[in-house]
Amino acid sequence: MYRKISLIVTSVFIIVAVTGNVSADQDQPPNPKAKAVADRALADLAAWKNQNARNYLLKQKNEFGSTPQYQAAWALLEIQDGASGKKEMAKRGVDSLSQLSKNAAVDAVASYYLGEVLYEQNKRKEANAAWQTAAKQAETLTKKYPTDPTSHYYLGASLVRAKKYQQARDELLTAVRAGFDPAMVNHQIGLSYLFAESWQEAKESFDLGLAVEPRYAPMYFWRAMAWEKLDRKDEMLIDLDQYVKLAPDGPFAGKARAVLKSAGR
């Protein structure tokens, strides 16, 4: 057996997350293999690396395609791929996430991403309700499976949307200590600072996340928002351009292109 070591740095902390051997009788979430498959695919989807996620999920379909964890990841893939104009595909993904959000076995994944989609559709009340559901589902799972990083991550991400920023950061740091994807964690920590109008801390968190995964498209957009507040227009435009290149059909691509066009880029 081995010990898995990962590193995350925030503007305040340097944390080395060490995950030791887990005893065989320790409680774990149901179907951990399916959860691991979904977590890996969702890491690509969060970064807007849709083709990577599709290729990986197709390889895993025969073994895990019937599991709710897999189905949640596939639904998000359909939504993101559908953003290129494939409306029926996108609607199918949203309908699937809506159904899966009622299933606590999905580790709050479906409810959380349903909130993201609804928010992008300017359905703010429905989005907040979905995030509240995600927080409740994740909190229940963290109590039942306290060492599960996925549950802590989605609890933290949902709390960011609830504007409970310090509690959110605590959960996110717990997630990364337990082995969760550090780029995703730094992204959420960056958002927690950005929404709290702590522009420098937000920028630094996004810096750290992009150092881990330089193709994480949404972090370029959100870091551009921090650059704007810090009166660093050139850096803002560079990040918006990179976001459009990595996620041409992303939810903020239209806004990014408009800003770039107005700046003569």
C-alpha positions in Angstrom: 0.0 0.0 0.0 1.1 3.6 -0.5 0.3 7.0 0.8 -1.1 9.6 -1.6 0.2 13.1 -1.2 -1.3 16.2 -2.8 -0.5 19.9 -2.4 -2.8 22.9 -2.2 -1.8 26.4 -1.5 -4.2 29.2 -0.6 -3.5 32.9 0.1 -3.4 32.0 3.8 -2.4 28.4 4.1 0.1 25.9 2.7 -1.5 22.5 3.1 -0.1 19.1 2.3 -2.9 16.6 2.1 -1.9 13.2 3.2 -4.3 10.3 2.7 -3.1 7.2 4.5 -4.4 3.7 4.2 -8.1 3.3 4.9 -9.1 0.4 7.1 -11.2 -2.2 5.3 -14.1 -1.8 7.8 -14.3 2.0 7.6 -17.6 3.2 6.2 -17.4 4.4 2.6 -20.1 5.8 0.3 -21.9 3.2 -1.8 -20.4 2.1 -5.1 -17.0 3.8 -4.7 -15.7 2.7 -8.1 -18.6 4.5 -9.9 -18.1 7.6 -7.7 -14.4 7.6 -8.6 -15.3 7.4 -12.3 -17.7 10.3 -12.0 -15.3 12.4 -10.0 -12.6 12.1 -12.6 -15.1 12.9 -15.4 -16.5 15.8 -13.5 -13.0 17.2 -12.9 -12.6 17.5 -16.7 -16.1 18.9 -17.1 -15.5 21.5 -14.4 -12.5 22.6 -16.4 -14.6 22.6 -19.6 -12.5 19.8 -21.1 -15.5 18.1 -22.6 -13.8 15.9 -25.1 -11.6 14.4 -22.4 -14.7 13.7 -20.3 -16.6 12.1 -23.2 -13.7 9.8 -24.1 -13.3 8.7 -20.6 -17.0 8.2 -19.9 -17.5 6.2 -23.1 -14.7 3.8 -22.0 -16.5 3.3 -18.6 -20.0 3.0 -20.0 -20.4 -0.7 -20.1 -19.4 -1.2 -16.4 -20.8 2.0 -14.8 -23.4 3.4 -17.3 -26.4 2.3 -15.2 -25.1 4.0 -12.0 -26.5 7.4 -10.9 -23.0 8.7 -10.4 -22.1 8.0 -14.0 -25.5 9.3 -15.2 -25.0 12.6 -13.4 -21.6 13.2 -15.1 -23.1 12.2 -18.5 -26.0 14.6 -18.0 -23.6 17.5 -17.4 -21.6 16.5 -20.5 -24.7 16.7 -22.6 -25.6 20.1 -21.2 -22.1 21.5 -21.9 -21.9 19.9 -25.4 -25.4 21.1 -26.0 -24.3 24.7 -25.5 -22.9 24.7 -29.1 -26.6 24.8 -30.3 -27.7 21.3 -29.7 -30.8 22.3 -27.8 -32.4 18.8 -27.5 -29.2 17.4 -26.1 -28.9 20.2 -23.6 -32.6 19.8 -22.5 -32.1 16.0 -22.1 -29.1 16.7 -19.8 -31.1 19.2 -17.7 -34.0 16.8 -17.4 -31.7 14.0 -16.3 -30.0 16.2 -13.7 -33.4 17.3 -12.4 -34.4 13.7 -11.8 -31.0 12.6 -10.4 -31.0 15.5 -8.0 -33.7 13.7 -6.0 -31.3 10.7 -5.5 -29.0 11.2 -2.5 -26.7 8.5 -3.8 -25.3 11.0 -6.3 -23.3 12.7 -3.6 -25.2 16.0 -4.2 -23.5 16.3 -7.6 -26.7 16.5 -9.6 -28.3 19.1 -7.3 -25.2 21.3 -7.3 -24.8 21.3 -11.1 -28.5 21.7 -11.7 -28.1 24.9 -9.6 -25.3 26.0 -11.9 -27.3 25.4 -15.0 -30.4 27.2 -13.6 -28.3 30.2 -12.6 -26.9 30.5 -16.1 -30.5 30.5 -17.3 -31.2 33.4 -15.0 -33.5 31.2 -12.9 -32.0 32.5 -9.7 -34.8 31.3 -7.3 -34.7 27.8 -8.7 -30.9 27.8 -8.7 -30.7 28.7 -5.0 -33.2 26.0 -4.2 -31.1 23.4 -6.0 -27.9 24.6 -4.2 -29.8 24.4 -0.8 -30.8 20.8 -1.7 -27.2 20.0 -2.6 -25.9 21.4 0.7 -28.4 19.3 2.7 -27.6 16.2 0.7 -23.8 16.8 1.1 -24.0 17.6 4.8 -25.9 14.4 5.4 -23.2 12.4 3.6 -20.4 14.1 5.4 -21.9 13.1 8.7 -22.4 9.5 7.5 -19.0 9.3 5.7 -16.7 11.9 7.3 -13.7 10.9 5.3 -15.4 11.1 1.8 -13.8 14.1 0.0 -16.5 14.4 -2.6 -19.2 15.1 -0.1 -17.1 17.8 1.6 -16.3 19.4 -1.7 -19.9 19.7 -2.8 -20.9 20.9 0.6 -18.2 23.6 0.4 -19.2 24.5 -3.2 -22.9 24.8 -2.2 -22.0 27.0 0.8 -20.1 29.3 -1.5 -23.4 29.9 -3.3 -25.1 30.4 0.1 -22.5 33.2 0.9 -21.2 31.2 3.9 -17.7 31.8 2.8 -15.6 30.8 5.7 -17.6 27.6 6.4 -17.3 26.9 2.7 -13.5 27.2 2.7 -13.3 24.9 5.8 -15.2 22.2 3.9 -13.2 22.7 0.7 -9.9 22.4 2.6 -11.2 19.2 4.3 -12.0 17.9 0.8 -8.5 18.5 -0.5 -6.9 17.0 2.5 -8.8 13.9 1.9 -7.6 13.8 -1.7 -10.1 15.8 -3.8 -9.0 17.5 -7.0 -6.9 20.6 -6.0 -7.7 22.6 -9.1 -11.4 22.3 -8.4 -10.9 23.3 -4.8 -8.8 26.3 -5.6 -11.5 27.4 -8.1 -14.2 27.3 -5.4 -11.9 29.1 -2.9 -11.3 31.7 -5.5 -15.0 32.2 -6.0 -15.6 32.5 -2.3 -13.1 35.4 -2.2 -14.4 37.0 -5.4 -18.0 36.9 -4.2 -16.9 38.4 -0.9 -15.1 41.2 -2.9 -11.7 40.2 -1.7 -10.2 40.7 -5.1 -6.5 40.0 -4.4 -7.2 36.8 -2.5 -9.5 35.7 -5.3 -6.8 36.3 -7.9 -4.2 34.5 -5.9 -6.5 31.4 -5.4 -7.1 31.3 -9.2 -3.4 31.6 -9.8 -2.8 28.5 -7.7 -5.6 26.6 -9.3 -4.3 27.4 -12.8 -0.8 26.4 -11.7 -2.3 22.9 -11.0 -4.5 22.8 -14.2 -3.6 25.5 -16.8 -6.5 24.4 -19.0 -9.2 25.1 -16.4 -11.2 27.5 -18.6 -13.7 29.0 -16.0 -10.8 30.1 -13.8 -9.5 32.4 -16.5 -12.9 34.1 -16.7 -13.2 34.6 -13.0 -9.6 35.7 -12.6 -10.4 38.3 -15.3 -13.2 39.6 -13.1 -10.7 39.9 -10.3 -8.2 41.6 -12.6 -10.8 44.2 -13.5 -11.5 45.1 -9.9 -7.7 45.4 -9.4 -7.5 47.9 -12.3 -5.4 45.5 -14.4 -7.1 45.8 -17.8 -4.4 44.2 -19.9 -4.3 41.1 -17.7 -8.1 41.0 -17.7 -8.2 40.9 -21.5 -5.5 38.2 -21.7 -7.5 36.0 -19.4 -10.8 36.6 -21.3 -9.1 35.7 -24.5 -7.8 32.5 -23.0 -11.2 31.6 -21.7 -12.8 32.0 -25.1 -10.1 29.8 -26.7 -10.6 27.0 -24.2 -14.4 27.2 -23.9 -15.8 28.8 -27.0 -19.3 27.6 -26.1 -18.9 28.3 -22.4 -21.6 30.1 -20.4 -19.5 33.3 -20.3 -18.1 33.2 -23.8 -20.6 35.8 -25.2 -19.7 38.3 -22.4 -16.0 37.7 -22.8 -16.2 38.2 -26.6 -18.1 41.4 -26.2 -15.5 42.9 -23.8 -12.7 41.8 -26.1 -14.4 43.4 -29.1 -15.0 46.6 -27.3 -11.3 46.7 -26.5 -10.3 46.1 -30.1 -9.1 42.5 -29.6 
